C-alpha cells in the first residue's frame, strides 16, 4: 500500500484577485465523452494500466507486465500513447506504449536507478520525470528517451503548464517541502505552497490558471496520522479551496478533465480490512462527486486523456 499513500500537510496563503475557476461560464458539456481515463489497478493480482470511459464504463486492462507491475500512466498530448512506470526488474523505468497497449518499450533505459512520475510536455517532444540518477531530482528527456538532463536537484511529481513554459513539482528544502513552479527558460523555482512531505501531487489545469494538489485535513486517525483532500489554488498559491472531503481516507493523485470542470482522483477507503481505493470525479463548481470504479481493490493514479 506504500506505493499509493503520500502523507502531506499543506500550508498555503490565500488571497488575491484571481477569479475562481468554478465561476467561469462554460459552454462545453460537463464531461468530454470522447476522452478516456487511464488508471492503475491490482484487481487482477498485480498492478496493470487500465482505461475506461469518463463515466466509468468499458473498463479494460491495456498493459500486461511480465512480472512486477505498471503504474503512473501519463497520456501523450494527442492521446495516442501512454508513458508509464514499470517496476518489475528491480528498478523503476519509464516505458511508452500505444493507447491500446501495443508497442510497449523502455525509453529511460537506466539500470540501477529509479525513474518515476512521467509527465508529457504539451508539444509531445519531451517527458519530465523524477529520478534518483545523479541524486534525486526532476529530469527532462526527449520523448524518445534521449538526452535526459536534470533541471532541478530536488523534488518530484512534475506537471507541465499547458503553454509548455513552466513545470510544477514538489521539492525539499530545509526540513520541509515546497510545491514550486519553475520557468523552463531558466531561473530559480518559485515556491507557491509548503508541505512537510515531498510526496504531494501536482496537476495543472488546462487553462493554465490553477494547480490541483493535496492538503492535510488535520484529522489524526489510524492508520495514518494525516489524511489528504484535493485542493485547487491559483499558480501564485493564492485562492486555495479544498474540493473533496473523504471521511474514510485520503484523496490522492488529482487529474483535470480537458474542459477544466472536473477532477478525477483516487479515494482511499481504510474502513476495509487492508484498505482499498476507487477512482472518483469531483465537479469543481458544485463539489458533487461520482464514483467511477468499485473494484474492492486498489484503483489509483488516474490520468485523464486530452
ABEGO torsion letter per residue (X at the ends): XAAABBBBBBBBBBEEABBBAAABBBABBABBAABBBBBBBAAAGBBBBBBBBAAGBGBBBABBBABEBBBGBBBBAAGABBBBBBAAAGBBBBBBBBAAGBGBBBAAGBBGBBBBGBBBBAAGABBBBBBABGEBBBBBBBAAGBGBBBABABEBGBBBBAAGABBBBBBBBGGBBBBBBBBAAEEBBBBABBBABAABBBBBBAAGABBBBBBBAGBBBOABABBBBBBBBBAAGBGBBBABBBAAEBBBGBBBBAAGABBBBBBBBAABBGEBBBBBBBBAAAGBBBBABBAGBBBBGBBBBX
